[in-house]
Amino acid sequence: MGRLRTLVLFTLAWVFTASLVNTDLSPLFFLSIQLAKDVPPRDIRLLDKNGHEHRITLSENEYDPCLSPDGNHAVFVRKIGTSGQGLASNEALTQIWIMETTAPMSSQLLVDSPLEINGRTVSVFSSPQFSPEGEKVYFLVDSASVTNTIVSLDIATKETRFITSAHQFRVVMSGKYKGDLIAQVRKAKLATGYYEWFWLVSPRGDEIDVVGQDEGDVDDFLEMYAQ
């Protein structure tokens, strides 16, 4: 089966994260729907070159799929219910799973909820993305009313680590800054108010430099440095 070079992630939400995930892919690519928060997630399917769908999850509670750089694995988020115990009332409980693309029913749990991270109990995960080597998965947790938190997960050890607070992020998969993250960070102004620029952040969470004010600046940065 021939190799396809485009990851298709159809979304009704934010396209920014999906647009840069991975481009050198396996013979199958994802057909999925990222729905708004008030609409239930859907199951995840692989679409082959002949246009045939292959369902790879057993429930209809999965979303945010991402392929590994070599195309052999995929991660996704699964919603497992809601709970008010120690969390906000009726807050979603989610998990992050990994699977082999050639063995769809081989799913293994990577992250369960609730999760303790940086002194907070969190249960809403989204936007999992592989590191360029495929050894780590970065994801967002819904940790505050005005921003999210980027967390890294070592796939081998299952160790999680706080990276930085950010609205959204993407992993730089190639070029000079391969392995670094581009994160939209909320910062207070010297006078009053806030600004939410995009920063280049190391895998340990250190701010390297400003990328720009908007997604156009991010696209320019990637065109220059991520080729």
C-alpha positions as CSV (number, residue, x, y, z in Angstrom):
1,M,0.0,0.0,0.0
2,G,1.5,3.3,-1.1
3,R,2.6,6.0,1.4
4,L,0.4,9.1,1.7
5,R,1.9,12.3,2.7
6,T,-1.0,14.3,4.2
7,L,-2.6,14.0,7.5
8,V,-6.3,14.9,7.2
9,L,-7.8,16.1,10.4
10,F,-11.2,17.5,9.8
11,T,-12.1,19.9,12.7
12,L,-15.0,22.1,13.7
13,A,-12.7,23.7,16.3
14,W,-9.1,25.1,16.1
15,V,-7.2,24.1,12.9
16,F,-3.9,25.5,14.1
17,T,-2.8,22.5,16.1
18,A,-3.7,19.9,13.5
19,S,-2.0,21.8,10.6
20,L,1.5,21.1,11.7
21,V,1.3,17.7,13.5
22,N,3.1,15.2,11.2
23,T,3.5,15.1,7.5
24,D,5.6,12.0,6.8
25,L,3.0,9.3,7.4
26,S,2.1,5.7,7.2
27,P,0.0,4.2,4.4
28,L,-3.1,5.1,6.3
29,F,-4.3,8.5,7.4
30,F,-6.9,9.7,9.9
31,L,-10.4,10.7,9.2
32,S,-11.8,12.2,12.4
33,I,-14.0,15.0,13.6
34,Q,-13.0,17.4,16.4
35,L,-16.2,18.6,17.8
36,A,-17.2,21.5,20.0
37,K,-17.3,20.9,23.7
38,D,-21.1,20.6,23.8
39,V,-21.1,17.9,21.2
40,P,-20.0,14.3,22.0
41,P,-16.7,13.1,20.4
42,R,-16.7,10.5,17.6
43,D,-14.9,7.3,16.9
44,I,-11.6,7.4,15.1
45,R,-11.2,5.8,11.6
46,L,-8.3,5.3,9.3
47,L,-8.8,5.9,5.6
48,D,-6.8,4.0,3.0
49,K,-5.7,5.1,-0.4
50,N,-8.8,3.5,-1.9
51,G,-11.1,5.6,0.3
52,H,-12.1,2.7,2.5
53,E,-12.6,3.5,6.2
54,H,-11.2,1.3,8.9
55,R,-12.6,1.9,12.4
56,I,-9.8,1.7,15.0
57,T,-11.7,2.5,18.2
58,L,-14.5,0.6,19.8
59,S,-16.5,3.5,21.3
60,E,-17.6,6.9,20.0
61,N,-15.9,8.9,22.7
62,E,-12.5,9.6,21.0
63,Y,-11.0,12.7,19.5
64,D,-7.7,14.6,18.7
65,P,-5.8,11.7,16.9
66,C,-2.2,12.2,16.0
67,L,0.2,10.0,14.1
68,S,3.8,9.3,15.2
69,P,6.6,10.6,12.9
70,D,7.2,7.1,11.5
71,G,3.4,6.5,11.1
72,N,3.6,3.3,13.2
73,H,1.6,4.6,16.2
74,A,-1.2,6.9,17.0
75,V,-2.3,8.7,20.1
76,F,-5.8,10.0,20.9
77,V,-8.0,11.3,23.7
78,R,-10.9,9.3,25.1
79,K,-13.7,10.7,27.1
80,I,-14.7,8.2,29.9
81,G,-17.4,10.2,31.8
82,T,-17.8,13.1,34.2
83,S,-17.1,13.5,37.9
84,G,-17.5,16.2,40.5
85,Q,-15.3,14.5,43.1
86,G,-12.4,16.8,43.8
87,L,-13.0,18.5,40.4
88,A,-15.4,21.1,39.1
89,S,-18.9,19.9,39.0
90,N,-19.6,17.7,35.9
91,E,-16.1,18.2,34.6
92,A,-15.1,15.6,31.9
93,L,-12.9,12.7,32.7
94,T,-10.5,11.9,29.9
95,Q,-7.6,9.6,29.1
96,I,-4.8,9.5,26.5
97,W,-4.3,6.2,24.6
98,I,-1.6,4.9,22.2
99,M,-2.0,2.3,19.5
100,E,-0.2,0.6,16.6
101,T,-1.6,1.7,13.3
102,T,-1.1,-1.8,11.9
103,A,-2.9,-3.3,14.9
104,P,-5.8,-1.0,15.7
105,M,-7.1,-3.0,18.6
106,S,-3.7,-2.8,20.4
107,S,-4.6,0.3,22.3
108,Q,-2.8,1.0,25.6
109,L,-3.6,3.5,28.2
110,L,-0.9,6.2,28.6
111,V,-2.5,8.8,30.9
112,D,-5.5,8.4,33.2
113,S,-7.5,11.0,35.0
114,P,-7.6,12.7,37.3
115,L,-4.0,13.6,37.0
116,E,-1.9,15.6,39.5
117,I,0.3,18.1,37.7
118,N,2.1,21.1,39.1
119,G,0.0,21.0,42.3
120,R,-3.3,20.8,40.5
121,T,-5.8,18.0,39.9
122,V,-6.8,17.9,36.2
123,S,-8.9,15.7,34.1
124,V,-9.5,17.3,30.7
125,F,-6.8,16.5,28.1
126,S,-6.5,17.5,24.5
127,S,-4.2,18.0,21.5
128,P,-1.7,15.2,22.0
129,Q,1.3,15.5,19.8
130,F,4.4,13.4,19.4
131,S,8.0,14.6,19.7
132,P,10.0,14.3,16.5
133,E,11.7,11.1,17.7
134,G,8.3,9.7,18.9
135,E,9.6,9.1,22.4
136,K,7.4,11.7,24.1
137,V,3.8,12.9,23.8
138,Y,2.9,16.5,24.6
139,F,-0.6,17.4,25.4
140,L,-2.8,20.2,26.9
141,V,-4.7,20.0,30.2
142,D,-7.5,22.3,31.0
143,S,-6.1,23.7,34.2
144,A,-7.4,27.3,34.6
145,S,-10.2,29.5,33.4
146,V,-8.0,31.7,31.3
147,T,-5.3,29.3,30.0
148,N,-4.2,25.7,29.6
149,T,-1.1,23.8,30.6
150,I,1.3,21.9,28.3
151,V,2.4,18.5,29.8
152,S,5.0,16.1,28.5
153,L,4.7,12.4,28.8
154,D,7.6,9.9,28.4
155,I,6.1,7.0,26.6
156,A,8.5,4.4,28.1
157,T,8.3,5.5,31.7
158,K,4.8,7.1,31.7
159,E,6.4,10.0,33.6
160,T,4.5,13.3,33.2
161,R,6.1,16.8,33.5
162,F,4.8,20.3,33.6
163,I,6.2,22.4,30.7
164,T,4.5,25.7,30.7
165,S,1.1,27.4,30.7
166,A,-0.3,28.1,27.2
167,H,-3.5,28.4,25.3
168,Q,-2.3,26.2,22.5
169,F,0.9,24.8,21.1
170,R,2.5,22.8,18.3
171,V,5.7,20.8,18.1
172,V,8.4,21.8,15.6
173,M,9.0,18.6,13.7
174,S,12.0,19.6,11.6
175,G,14.7,22.2,11.0
176,K,16.9,24.3,13.2
177,Y,14.4,24.2,16.1
178,K,13.4,20.6,15.8
179,G,11.9,19.3,19.0
180,D,11.1,22.7,20.4
181,L,7.5,23.9,20.9
182,I,5.6,27.0,19.7
183,A,3.2,28.0,22.5
184,Q,0.7,30.8,22.7
185,V,1.4,32.3,26.1
186,R,-0.7,34.7,28.1
187,K,1.5,37.4,29.8
188,A,0.6,40.5,31.8
189,K,1.4,43.9,30.5
190,L,3.4,46.4,32.6
191,A,0.4,48.7,32.9
192,T,-3.0,46.8,32.6
193,G,-4.3,43.9,30.6
194,Y,-2.6,40.9,28.9
195,Y,-1.1,39.9,25.6
196,E,-1.0,36.5,24.1
197,W,1.9,36.1,21.8
198,F,3.5,33.0,20.4
199,W,6.8,31.9,22.0
200,L,9.5,29.3,21.1
201,V,9.8,27.1,24.1
202,S,12.3,24.3,24.9
203,P,11.1,20.8,25.8
204,R,11.9,21.7,29.4
205,G,9.7,24.8,29.3
206,D,12.4,27.5,28.9
207,E,11.4,30.4,26.8
208,I,13.8,30.8,23.9
209,D,12.5,33.8,22.0
210,V,9.4,35.4,20.7
211,V,7.9,33.9,17.5
212,G,5.3,36.6,16.8
213,Q,1.9,38.0,17.6
214,D,-0.4,35.9,15.5
215,E,-0.6,32.7,13.4
216,G,0.8,34.5,10.4
217,D,4.0,35.1,12.3
218,V,4.1,31.4,13.2
219,D,3.7,30.4,9.6
220,D,6.5,32.7,8.6
221,F,8.7,31.3,11.3
222,L,8.1,27.7,10.2
223,E,8.7,28.5,6.6
224,M,12.0,30.0,7.5
225,Y,13.3,27.6,10.1
226,A,11.3,24.3,9.9
227,Q,12.1,23.2,6.4
